[in-house]
Amino acid sequence: MAFCSVQLLAFLSAFALLVCDTAAGLASGLAGSLALAAAAVLGAVAQVLGLQSLNALHKESPSYLFN
């Protein structure tokens, strides 16, 4: 009887690890897709607004910062 419960525990542990790994893979893929979509939207908004760069200080930076 004890051997059966050890086998059941091993099976459930392996199953739990597989479910956990699958959930982590799905969450990682979703995060990557959302980051890509956010970058695309931000790039489109910048293009519509006519921004040359997302950093406004590229062209006009105060000279006292670099002395």
MOZI-V980978 format. One record per residue. N is the residue number from 1. RES is the residue in one small letter. OMEGA is omega as a letter, one per 20 degrees, with the letter a starting at -180 (999 if undefined). D_FIRST is the distance of its C-alpha to the first C-alpha in whole Angstrom. Layout:
BEGIN
n,res,omega,d_first
N,RES,OMEGA,D_FIRST
N,RES,OMEGA,D_FIRST
END
This chain:
BEGIN
n,res,omega,d_first
1,m,a,0
2,a,r,4
3,f,r,5
4,c,a,5
5,s,r,7
6,v,r,9
7,q,r,10
8,l,r,11
9,l,r,13
10,a,r,14
11,f,a,16
12,l,r,17
13,s,r,19
14,a,r,20
15,f,r,21
16,a,r,23
17,l,r,25
18,l,r,26
19,v,r,27
20,c,r,29
21,d,r,31
22,t,r,32
23,a,r,33
24,a,r,35
25,g,r,36
26,l,r,38
27,a,r,39
28,s,r,41
29,g,r,42
30,l,r,43
31,a,r,45
32,g,r,47
33,s,r,48
34,l,r,49
35,a,r,51
36,l,r,53
37,a,r,54
38,a,r,55
39,a,r,57
40,a,r,59
41,v,r,60
42,l,r,61
43,g,r,63
44,a,r,65
45,v,r,66
46,a,r,67
47,q,r,69
48,v,a,70
49,l,r,72
50,g,r,73
51,l,r,72
52,q,a,72
53,s,r,69
54,l,r,67
55,n,a,68
56,a,a,71
57,l,a,72
58,h,a,73
59,k,a,76
60,e,r,78
61,s,a,76
62,p,a,78
63,s,a,80
64,y,r,79
65,l,a,76
66,f,r,76
67,n,999,79
END
